[in-house]
Amino acid sequence: MGIWFLAQYGWKRNGQVGSTGRPDWDGPFLARIMKFSRRNFLRRTAAASAAFWFHIGTRARAAANPRVQTIETFPLIYPTIGRFKFFEGPKGRGTGRPAVLVKITAENGVIGWGQSVPIPKWSYETLETVHSTINRYLGPELIGLDPSDAAAIQAVLQSNIAPSFSTGQPICKAGIDLALADLNGKLQKENVAQSWKRQSREKITLSWTVNPKTLDEIEGLIAQGTARGYKHFNVKVAPDPKFDLELCRIVKRLVPDGFLWADANGGYDEATALAVLPQLAKVGVPVIEQPLPANRLTRYQRLKKQGALPIIMDEGVVSSVELEEFIQLGCLDGVAMKPARCAGLTDARRQIEMIQNAGMMFLGSGLTDPDVSLAASLILYGAYDLKYPAALNGPQFIDGSVLKQPFLVENGELAVPTGPGLGVDIDASKIEKFRVKL
């Protein structure tokens, strides 16, 4: 403390060190020391001591944090049930649901699990690109890093797979982001929602997806959902407005009190959208998701100005950077959230907070998420108090699980995981059942 005291109060005289290299002990210094009370001395030395030990403690904790030791990937194809247009081959046969499990092991043996969920008919990412990108470009660069060092992790992800208009390969990166969230939660022995300092809901209400080829199928599809306790339904619309209007009329007649959510997946052109949205509103549809292709921004502005229905964007919102622009440009009234689309929970949280701060609505959606990806979505929507039924249709279309305790829909609801990390445990013996060679 003597050195600190001299440095603060008298090593120099009028800005100069004495000719002997030692401080001058007279003049201004003596005048200053006379004014330096015992109370001030104790206060300043205590503050310096606290800062010193805080710095030492922080460095010790950082040094003790286990680093990433290994990253492994497991390409899977889950069998599917029912018909969903995104899992159909060229001749209408089911393709299964591709996914890549990501396993990150820390130096102390703690494991974090994540999951990437590519759908080639929905985005440009595939099972093969996710697998090769993690194994060849991202995984090796993450080895040795502190899993809690978000800045270092993001630097690796962004520099090794560069963005184009937005985040490069976000579905792939989501698997890593989820695995790190799971790992960090387990290291701290807390659920991911707790690490965000948020109180999560216990359950999330689900919406049943209706994707018929003919109008005759609708009643049977609704019956399947209601038999499993579902009270709310989302429908796939576009490009045929006549079919879409009749589809929505039938669903509204069969389930008059349910939340009816229409998703066009970018399938309308502007003229059709301007004509059909007021009619959908009259039928009782409360929102329209992704009515136009994602890059038609001035047309989104005109749809929003029309005001027939709230405009919810999906495919076009990958990162919070463009979301901020779309809000300022007046292109939307809300976002259908998907952690997989947003490169994981890190940016998905940021997007929800931006939407809420703007007074807009967010819907909870997904990419027919299995297992770990589904757990992440449930935690996110529970932590941010989702107000509407979530279109998480993994339990509807996927037949199988690699979890020790698979998710179970009860009365149209799913329980939000509460255990450490993402709150789910992988049964390693089940992985081989769905694993494929690439």
C-alpha positions in Angstrom: 0.0 0.0 0.0 3.0 2.3 0.6 3.9 2.2 -3.1 0.2 2.9 -4.0 0.2 5.9 -1.6 3.4 7.4 -3.0 2.2 6.9 -6.5 -1.0 8.7 -5.8 0.2 11.5 -3.6 3.9 12.5 -3.9 6.2 10.7 -6.2 6.5 13.8 -8.4 7.1 17.4 -7.6 5.4 19.7 -10.1 5.3 16.8 -12.5 9.0 16.1 -12.2 11.0 13.4 -10.4 13.9 14.6 -8.2 17.4 14.7 -9.7 18.4 11.7 -7.6 15.6 9.6 -9.0 13.8 9.7 -5.7 10.8 11.9 -4.9 11.1 15.4 -3.4 9.7 15.3 0.1 9.1 19.0 0.4 6.9 21.7 -1.0 3.6 20.7 -2.6 3.8 17.1 -1.4 4.0 18.1 2.2 1.1 20.5 1.8 -1.0 17.7 0.2 -0.1 15.1 2.8 -1.2 17.5 5.5 -4.7 17.6 4.0 -4.8 13.8 3.5 -6.9 12.6 6.5 -6.8 9.2 8.1 -10.3 8.6 7.0 -9.5 9.3 3.3 -6.4 7.1 3.6 -8.4 4.2 4.9 -11.2 4.6 2.4 -8.8 4.7 -0.6 -6.6 1.9 0.6 -9.7 -0.3 1.2 -11.0 0.5 -2.3 -7.6 -0.4 -3.8 -7.4 -3.6 -1.9 -10.9 -4.6 -2.9 -10.2 -3.9 -6.6 -7.0 -5.9 -6.3 -8.6 -9.0 -4.8 -11.6 -8.8 -7.2 -9.2 -8.8 -10.1 -7.3 -11.8 -8.6 -10.6 -13.6 -8.0 -11.9 -13.0 -11.5 -8.7 -14.3 -13.0 -8.8 -17.4 -10.8 -12.3 -18.2 -11.8 -11.5 -17.7 -15.5 -8.5 -20.0 -15.1 -10.5 -22.6 -13.3 -13.3 -22.7 -16.0 -13.0 -26.0 -17.9 -12.2 -25.5 -21.6 -13.8 -27.2 -24.6 -12.0 -30.5 -25.1 -13.9 -32.3 -27.9 -16.8 -31.6 -30.3 -18.6 -34.5 -32.0 -21.5 -34.7 -34.4 -24.1 -37.4 -35.0 -26.1 -37.2 -38.2 -29.6 -38.6 -37.7 -32.8 -39.2 -39.6 -35.9 -39.5 -37.5 -38.9 -41.4 -39.0 -41.9 -39.2 -39.6 -45.7 -39.8 -39.4 -48.4 -38.1 -41.3 -47.8 -35.8 -44.2 -45.8 -32.6 -44.0 -44.9 -30.8 -47.2 -41.3 -30.1 -46.1 -40.5 -33.8 -45.6 -41.6 -35.1 -49.0 -39.4 -36.4 -51.7 -39.9 -35.8 -55.5 -42.6 -38.5 -55.8 -44.3 -37.6 -52.5 -42.6 -40.2 -50.4 -41.6 -39.2 -46.9 -37.9 -38.3 -46.4 -37.7 -38.5 -42.6 -36.6 -35.6 -40.4 -32.8 -34.9 -40.7 -31.0 -33.6 -37.7 -27.4 -33.4 -36.4 -26.8 -34.0 -32.7 -23.8 -31.9 -31.4 -21.9 -33.1 -28.4 -19.5 -30.7 -26.7 -17.3 -32.2 -23.9 -15.4 -30.0 -21.4 -12.1 -30.8 -19.9 -13.8 -32.0 -16.7 -16.0 -34.4 -18.5 -19.2 -32.4 -18.4 -21.2 -32.8 -21.7 -23.4 -30.3 -23.5 -25.8 -31.4 -26.2 -27.2 -29.3 -29.0 -29.0 -30.1 -32.2 -29.1 -28.6 -35.8 -32.3 -29.2 -37.7 -31.8 -28.5 -41.4 -34.7 -28.8 -43.9 -33.5 -28.5 -47.5 -37.0 -27.6 -48.7 -37.2 -24.7 -46.2 -33.6 -23.4 -46.4 -30.3 -24.0 -48.2 -28.8 -26.0 -45.3 -28.7 -29.8 -45.4 -27.7 -32.7 -43.2 -24.4 -32.9 -45.1 -23.5 -29.2 -44.9 -24.2 -29.1 -41.2 -22.1 -32.2 -40.5 -19.1 -31.1 -42.6 -19.1 -27.4 -41.5 -19.0 -28.3 -37.8 -16.4 -31.1 -38.3 -14.1 -29.2 -40.6 -14.5 -25.5 -40.0 -16.1 -24.6 -36.7 -15.4 -27.5 -34.3 -11.6 -27.5 -34.6 -11.5 -23.7 -33.9 -13.6 -24.0 -30.8 -11.4 -26.5 -29.1 -9.6 -25.0 -26.1 -11.9 -22.1 -25.7 -13.8 -21.2 -22.5 -17.4 -22.2 -23.3 -18.8 -19.2 -21.4 -16.7 -16.7 -23.4 -19.5 -15.5 -25.6 -17.4 -13.0 -27.5 -14.7 -15.5 -28.4 -17.2 -18.1 -29.4 -19.1 -15.6 -31.7 -15.8 -14.5 -33.2 -15.0 -18.0 -34.2 -18.5 -18.7 -35.6 -18.6 -15.5 -37.7 -15.1 -15.5 -39.0 -14.9 -19.1 -40.1 -18.3 -19.2 -41.8 -18.8 -15.7 -43.0 -22.2 -14.0 -43.4 -23.7 -13.1 -46.7 -26.8 -10.9 -46.4 -27.2 -12.3 -42.9 -25.7 -14.9 -40.6 -24.0 -17.7 -42.6 -25.4 -21.2 -42.0 -27.5 -20.2 -39.0 -29.2 -23.7 -38.6 -25.7 -25.3 -38.4 -24.5 -22.7 -35.8 -27.7 -23.2 -33.8 -26.5 -26.7 -32.9 -23.3 -25.4 -31.4 -25.1 -22.5 -29.6 -27.5 -24.9 -28.0 -24.8 -27.3 -27.0 -22.8 -24.5 -25.3 -25.9 -23.3 -23.5 -26.5 -26.8 -22.3 -22.9 -27.2 -21.2 -22.7 -23.8 -19.4 -25.9 -24.5 -17.6 -24.7 -27.9 -16.4 -21.3 -26.4 -15.3 -23.2 -23.8 -13.3 -25.9 -26.4 -12.2 -28.7 -24.2 -13.4 -31.4 -24.2 -16.1 -30.7 -22.0 -19.1 -33.7 -19.8 -18.1 -32.2 -19.3 -14.7 -28.9 -18.2 -16.2 -30.9 -15.5 -18.0 -32.4 -14.4 -14.6 -35.9 -15.1 -15.9 -38.8 -17.0 -14.3 -40.1 -19.6 -16.8 -43.7 -20.8 -17.2 -44.3 -24.5 -16.4 -46.1 -25.4 -19.7 -46.4 -24.2 -23.3 -49.7 -24.5 -25.2 -49.3 -26.0 -28.6 -50.9 -25.5 -32.0 -51.7 -28.4 -34.4 -50.5 -28.0 -38.0 -53.0 -28.6 -40.8 -51.4 -29.2 -44.2 -54.0 -30.8 -46.4 -53.8 -31.6 -50.1 -57.6 -31.6 -50.5 -60.4 -30.0 -48.5 -61.9 -33.4 -47.8 -58.9 -34.1 -45.5 -59.4 -31.2 -43.2 -62.0 -32.7 -40.8 -59.9 -35.8 -40.3 -56.8 -33.7 -39.5 -58.6 -31.6 -37.0 -60.0 -34.7 -35.4 -56.5 -36.1 -35.0 -55.4 -32.9 -33.2 -58.4 -32.6 -30.9 -58.0 -36.3 -30.0 -54.6 -35.4 -28.5 -56.0 -32.4 -26.6 -55.1 -29.7 -29.1 -57.4 -26.7 -29.1 -55.6 -24.4 -31.5 -54.5 -24.9 -35.2 -52.1 -23.4 -37.7 -52.7 -23.9 -41.4 -50.4 -23.8 -44.4 -51.8 -21.5 -47.1 -50.7 -20.2 -50.5 -50.6 -20.1 -53.5 -54.3 -20.7 -54.1 -56.4 -18.1 -52.3 -59.7 -19.9 -53.0 -58.5 -23.1 -51.4 -57.0 -21.1 -48.5 -60.2 -19.2 -47.7 -62.3 -22.4 -47.7 -59.6 -24.2 -45.6 -59.8 -21.5 -43.0 -63.6 -21.4 -43.0 -63.8 -25.1 -42.4 -61.2 -25.0 -39.6 -63.0 -22.0 -38.0 -66.3 -23.8 -38.2 -64.8 -26.9 -36.5 -62.8 -25.1 -33.9 -64.6 -21.7 -33.5 -62.7 -20.7 -30.3 -59.2 -21.8 -31.3 -56.4 -19.5 -32.4 -56.2 -19.9 -36.2 -52.8 -19.0 -37.5 -52.2 -18.9 -41.3 -48.7 -19.4 -42.7 -48.0 -18.7 -46.3 -44.2 -19.5 -46.2 -43.7 -16.7 -48.8 -46.1 -18.3 -51.3 -48.2 -15.3 -52.3 -47.4 -12.5 -54.8 -48.2 -9.0 -53.7 -51.5 -8.7 -55.7 -52.8 -11.9 -54.3 -51.8 -11.1 -50.8 -53.5 -7.6 -51.0 -56.7 -9.3 -52.2 -56.8 -12.3 -49.9 -55.7 -10.8 -46.5 -58.9 -8.8 -46.0 -60.9 -11.9 -46.8 -58.9 -14.0 -44.4 -59.5 -11.4 -41.7 -63.3 -11.7 -42.3 -63.1 -15.5 -41.9 -61.5 -15.0 -38.4 -57.8 -15.4 -39.1 -56.0 -13.2 -36.6 -52.5 -13.1 -38.2 -50.7 -14.0 -41.5 -47.2 -15.3 -41.4 -44.7 -14.7 -44.2 -47.2 -13.8 -46.9 -44.5 -12.8 -49.5 -41.0 -14.0 -50.3 -38.5 -12.8 -47.7 -36.7 -10.3 -49.9 -39.7 -8.2 -51.1 -39.3 -5.5 -48.5 -41.2 -2.6 -50.2 -44.1 -5.0 -50.8 -44.1 -5.9 -47.1 -44.3 -2.2 -46.4 -47.4 -1.9 -48.5 -49.1 -5.0 -46.9 -48.5 -3.5 -43.5 -49.9 -0.2 -44.6 -53.0 -2.0 -45.8 -53.6 -3.1 -42.3 -55.9 -6.0 -43.0 -54.0 -8.4 -40.8 -50.9 -8.2 -38.6 -47.9 -9.1 -40.8 -45.6 -11.7 -39.1 -42.2 -12.3 -40.7 -40.3 -15.6 -40.4 -37.9 -16.8 -43.1 -36.5 -13.3 -43.7 -35.5 -12.7 -40.1 -32.2 -14.5 -39.4 -30.4 -12.1 -37.2 -31.3 -9.1 -35.0 -29.4 -6.8 -37.4 -32.0 -7.1 -40.2 -34.8 -7.3 -37.7 -33.9 -3.8 -36.5 -33.9 -2.6 -40.1 -37.3 -4.3 -40.9 -38.8 -2.6 -37.8 -37.5 0.8 -38.8 -38.7 0.3 -42.4 -42.2 -0.6 -41.3 -42.3 -4.0 -42.8 -43.9 -6.1 -40.1 -46.0 -6.3 -37.0 -44.2 -9.1 -35.4 -42.0 -12.2 -35.8 -42.5 -16.0 -35.7 -39.6 -17.0 -33.6 -37.5 -20.1 -34.3 -34.2 -20.5 -32.4 -32.9 -22.8 -35.2 -33.4 -20.0 -37.8 -31.6 -17.5 -35.6 -28.3 -19.5 -35.0 -29.6 -20.5 -31.6 -30.8 -19.0 -28.4 -28.2 -16.2 -28.2 -29.7 -14.1 -30.9 -33.2 -15.4 -30.6 -33.4 -13.8 -27.1 -32.1 -10.6 -28.5 -34.8 -10.6 -31.2 -37.6 -11.2 -28.8 -36.5 -8.4 -26.6 -36.3 -6.1 -29.6 -39.9 -7.1 -30.6 -41.2 -6.6 -27.1 -39.5 -3.2 -26.8 -41.1 -2.1 -30.0 -44.6 -3.1 -28.8 -44.9 -5.8 -31.4 -46.0 -9.5 -31.1 -43.9 -12.6 -31.2 -45.3 -16.0 -32.1 -43.5 -19.3 -31.0 -42.7 -21.5 -34.0 -40.2 -24.1 -34.9 -38.7 -26.3 -37.6 -40.5 -29.6 -36.6 -37.9 -29.7 -33.8 -37.0 -33.0 -32.2 -35.6 -33.6 -28.8 -32.8 -31.1 -27.9 -34.0 -28.4 -30.4 -37.5 -28.7 -29.0 -36.2 -28.3 -25.4 -34.5 -25.1 -26.3 -37.6 -23.7 -27.9 -39.7 -24.5 -24.9 -37.3 -22.9 -22.5 -37.1 -19.8 -24.7 -40.9 -19.4 -25.0 -41.5 -20.1 -21.3 -38.9 -17.6 -20.2 -40.3 -14.9 -22.4 -43.9 -15.6 -21.5 -45.3 -16.5 -24.9 -48.8 -15.2 -25.3 -50.0 -17.5 -28.1 -50.1 -21.2 -28.9 -46.8 -22.4 -30.2 -46.5 -24.1 -33.6 -44.0 -26.7 -32.3 -45.0 -29.6 -34.4 -42.2 -32.0 -33.8 -44.3 -34.2 -31.5 -47.0 -34.2 -34.3 -44.8 -35.4 -37.1 -41.7 -37.1 -35.6 -41.8 -40.8 -34.6 -39.0 -41.4 -32.2 -36.6 -39.8 -29.7 -33.1 -40.1 -28.4 -34.0 -38.7 -25.0 -34.1 -40.8 -21.8 -37.5 -39.3 -21.1 -39.1 -38.2 -24.4 -41.5 -35.3 -24.5 -45.1 -36.2 -24.0 -48.0 -33.9 -25.1 -50.8 -33.8 -22.5 -54.0 -31.8 -23.2 -52.3 -30.0 -26.1 -49.4 -28.8 -23.9 -45.7 -29.6 -23.3 -43.9 -29.1 -20.0 -40.9 -26.7 -20.0 -37.7 -28.5 -19.1 -36.4 -27.4 -15.7 -33.2 -29.4 -15.2 -29.6 -28.1 -15.6 -28.8 -26.7 -19.0 -31.5 -27.5 -21.5 -33.0 -29.9 -19.0 -33.0 -33.1 -21.1 -30.8 -36.1 -21.0 -29.6 -38.1 -24.1 -29.8 -41.8 -24.1 -26.7 -42.7 -26.0 -28.0 -46.2 -26.8 -30.8 -44.7 -28.9 -28.5 -42.6 -31.1 -27.5 -45.6 -33.3 -31.2 -46.3 -34.1 -31.4 -43.1 -36.1 -27.8 -42.5 -37.1 -26.9 -42.4 -40.8 -23.5 -42.6 -42.5 -22.4 -39.6 -44.7 
